[in-house]
């Protein structure tokens, strides 16, 4: 990847971060799998209402908590089989009404499928510098 392409990826990641931060102000919950995912997003500049799935007892606890407090759930779960299964289960439980997978798909597009976990965004970003 040449310098111009790397700079474009950095620009796209910064745009992604800005969009995530903007969503946080609109009564949205951004959900990741664990602590390292939170750290990676924080490293990139994401702030706001980002929570780890593992903070909840189970999917039902997550759904109940979400329905009371938020209007939209942005799933940034890992891009591996476990993340896909969790995404399907959560989407099913909430009837897909409140689920936003746009940003998950945007990560796939930006990284061209080169990462499998959200925590890898940090190293992907650093490799573009």
Residue pairs with C-beta under 8 A, 6 or more apart in sequence:
1 9
1 128
6 128
6 129
7 128
9 110
9 128
10 125
10 128
10 129
12 110
13 44
13 110
13 121
13 125
13 128
14 45
16 103
16 106
16 107
16 110
17 41
17 44
17 45
17 46
19 103
20 30
20 41
20 46
20 48
20 50
20 74
20 103
21 45
21 46
21 47
21 48
23 30
23 48
23 72
23 74
23 100
23 103
24 30
24 47
24 48
24 49
24 50
25 48
26 71
26 72
27 69
27 70
27 71
27 72
28 49
28 70
28 71
28 72
28 73
28 74
28 100
29 49
29 51
29 66
29 69
29 70
29 72
29 73
29 74
30 41
30 46
30 48
30 49
30 50
30 51
30 74
30 76
30 103
31 50
31 51
31 52
31 53
31 62
31 73
31 74
31 75
31 76
31 77
31 90
32 38
32 41
32 50
32 51
32 52
32 53
32 76
32 77
32 118
33 52
33 53
33 54
33 77
33 78
33 82
33 83
33 86
33 117
33 118
34 52
34 53
34 54
34 119
35 52
35 54
36 119
37 52
37 76
37 78
37 117
37 118
37 119
38 50
38 51
38 52
39 119
39 122
40 118
40 119
40 120
40 121
40 122
41 50
41 76
41 118
41 121
42 50
43 122
43 125
44 121
44 122
44 125
49 70
53 62
53 77
53 86
56 62
56 65
59 86
59 89
59 90
59 93
60 93
62 90
63 90
63 93
63 94
66 73
66 94
66 98
67 94
70 98
71 98
72 98
72 99
72 100
73 90
73 94
73 98
73 99
73 100
74 100
74 102
74 103
75 87
75 90
75 91
75 99
75 100
75 101
75 104
76 103
76 104
76 107
76 118
77 83
77 84
77 86
77 87
77 104
77 118
78 116
78 117
78 118
79 104
79 107
79 108
79 113
79 115
79 116
79 117
79 118
80 116
80 117
83 117
87 101
87 104
90 99
91 99
91 101
107 115
107 118
107 121
111 121
111 124
114 124
115 121
115 124
